[in-house]
Amino acid sequence: MEPLTQQLRPDAKGRITLGKLAHGVSSFRARRMEDGNIILEPFTEIPAREAWLFENAAALDAVKAGLAQAAEGKTRSLGSFARYAEEDID
């Protein structure tokens, strides 16, 4: 990602608008440093039902490996599941 620099001016209430700088970000952690600099750390939340994956290193590694294999074209067909289409699911 190429660095994007903008000069931002606060409004009368001290608010700033980040515009394109905040693309894809749902929240920020703000820290004021001793030298007066303010550091914004971007966050993107995930649904609670998906959080388990990021808490399980083995599962996360397996997903990453699978995605890498798929990107390299290392996939294989498991055939059609059409034969199961009429089965009742409890």
C-alpha positions as CSV (number, residue, x, y, z in Angstrom):
1,M,0.0,0.0,0.0
2,E,1.4,3.3,-1.0
3,P,1.5,6.0,1.8
4,L,-1.2,8.6,1.6
5,T,-0.6,11.9,3.3
6,Q,-3.2,14.6,3.9
7,Q,-3.2,17.7,5.9
8,L,-6.3,17.6,8.2
9,R,-7.8,20.6,10.0
10,P,-10.1,20.2,13.0
11,D,-13.5,21.9,13.0
12,A,-14.7,24.2,15.7
13,K,-15.3,21.2,18.0
14,G,-11.9,19.7,17.4
15,R,-13.1,16.9,15.1
16,I,-11.3,15.8,12.0
17,T,-12.6,13.8,9.0
18,L,-10.2,11.1,7.7
19,G,-12.0,10.5,4.4
20,K,-10.1,8.0,2.2
21,L,-7.5,7.5,5.0
22,A,-10.2,5.5,6.9
23,H,-11.3,3.3,3.9
24,G,-12.0,-0.2,5.2
25,V,-11.5,0.7,8.8
26,S,-14.3,0.4,11.4
27,S,-12.6,2.0,14.4
28,F,-9.3,3.5,15.6
29,R,-7.3,3.3,18.8
30,A,-5.9,6.8,19.5
31,R,-2.7,7.4,21.5
32,R,-1.2,10.7,22.4
33,M,2.6,10.3,22.6
34,E,4.9,12.3,25.0
35,D,6.2,14.4,22.1
36,G,2.6,15.5,21.2
37,N,2.1,13.2,18.2
38,I,-1.2,11.4,18.0
39,I,-1.1,7.9,16.7
40,L,-4.2,6.3,15.2
41,E,-4.1,2.5,15.0
42,P,-6.9,1.2,12.6
43,F,-9.1,-1.7,13.5
44,T,-11.5,-3.9,11.6
45,E,-13.9,-5.9,13.8
46,I,-15.0,-9.4,13.0
47,P,-18.3,-11.1,13.9
48,A,-18.2,-12.8,17.3
49,R,-19.0,-16.2,15.7
50,E,-15.8,-15.9,13.7
51,A,-13.5,-14.9,16.6
52,W,-12.8,-18.5,17.5
53,L,-10.6,-18.9,14.4
54,F,-8.3,-16.1,15.5
55,E,-8.0,-17.7,18.9
56,N,-7.1,-21.1,17.6
57,A,-3.6,-21.0,16.0
58,A,-3.8,-24.5,14.5
59,A,-7.2,-23.7,12.8
60,L,-5.9,-20.4,11.5
61,D,-2.8,-21.9,10.1
62,A,-4.8,-24.6,8.3
63,V,-7.1,-21.9,6.8
64,K,-4.1,-19.9,5.7
65,A,-2.4,-22.9,4.2
66,G,-5.7,-23.8,2.3
67,L,-6.0,-20.3,0.9
68,A,-2.4,-20.4,-0.2
69,Q,-2.9,-23.7,-1.9
70,A,-6.1,-22.5,-3.6
71,A,-4.2,-19.3,-4.8
72,E,-1.5,-21.6,-6.4
73,G,-4.2,-23.7,-8.1
74,K,-3.5,-26.7,-5.9
75,T,-7.1,-27.8,-5.7
76,R,-9.0,-31.0,-6.5
77,S,-12.6,-31.8,-7.2
78,L,-14.4,-33.9,-4.7
79,G,-17.1,-34.7,-7.3
80,S,-20.8,-33.9,-7.2
81,F,-22.9,-33.8,-4.1
82,A,-26.1,-33.9,-6.2
83,R,-26.8,-37.5,-5.0
84,Y,-27.4,-36.1,-1.6
85,A,-29.8,-33.4,-2.7
86,E,-33.0,-35.4,-1.9
87,E,-31.9,-36.6,1.6
88,D,-33.7,-35.3,4.6
89,I,-31.5,-33.4,7.0
90,D,-32.3,-33.6,10.7
